Amino acid sequence: MAGKEKAKAKAEQAKGKAKEAAGRAVGNESMEAEGRMEGARGDARQAKEKAKDTFKH
């Protein structure tokens, strides 16, 4: 299960960066903000998984 969650985190981070860049390119501030939010959500998910791994071992 942990591998699946880590992959979700990476996907969210990548999707967020892409959306942020697209928003910046077309001048859409709300899309850019959504991208930053998704990226932050992915970062938080990744941090949670790293913490779980630390305590598991």
C-alpha positions as CSV (number, residue, x, y, z in Angstrom):
1,M,0.0,0.0,0.0
2,A,2.8,2.4,0.8
3,G,4.2,2.2,-2.8
4,K,0.8,3.1,-4.1
5,E,0.5,6.2,-1.9
6,K,4.0,7.3,-2.8
7,A,3.1,7.1,-6.5
8,K,0.0,9.1,-5.8
9,A,2.1,11.8,-4.1
10,K,4.5,12.0,-7.1
11,A,1.6,12.2,-9.5
12,E,-0.1,15.0,-7.6
13,Q,3.2,16.9,-7.4
14,A,3.7,16.5,-11.2
15,K,0.1,17.4,-12.0
16,G,0.3,20.5,-9.8
17,K,3.5,21.7,-11.4
18,A,2.1,21.2,-14.8
19,K,-1.1,23.1,-13.9
20,E,0.8,25.9,-12.3
21,A,3.0,26.3,-15.4
22,A,0.0,26.2,-17.7
23,G,-1.8,28.8,-15.6
24,R,1.3,31.0,-15.6
25,A,1.7,30.6,-19.4
26,V,-1.9,31.7,-20.2
27,G,-2.1,34.2,-17.4
28,N,-4.8,32.4,-15.5
29,E,-4.1,33.1,-11.8
30,S,-6.7,30.7,-10.5
31,M,-5.3,27.8,-12.5
32,E,-1.8,28.7,-11.2
33,A,-3.1,28.8,-7.6
34,E,-4.8,25.4,-8.1
35,G,-1.6,24.0,-9.4
36,R,0.3,25.3,-6.3
37,M,-2.4,23.8,-4.1
38,E,-2.1,20.3,-5.8
39,G,1.6,20.4,-5.5
40,A,1.5,21.2,-1.8
41,R,-1.0,18.4,-1.3
42,G,1.4,16.0,-3.0
43,D,4.3,17.3,-0.9
44,A,2.2,16.7,2.3
45,R,1.3,13.2,1.2
46,Q,4.9,12.4,0.5
47,A,6.0,13.8,3.9
48,K,3.4,11.6,5.6
49,E,4.7,8.5,3.7
50,K,8.3,9.3,4.6
51,A,7.3,9.6,8.3
52,K,5.5,6.3,8.2
53,D,8.6,4.7,6.6
54,T,10.8,6.2,9.3
55,F,8.7,4.7,12.1
56,K,8.2,1.4,10.4
57,H,11.9,0.5,10.3
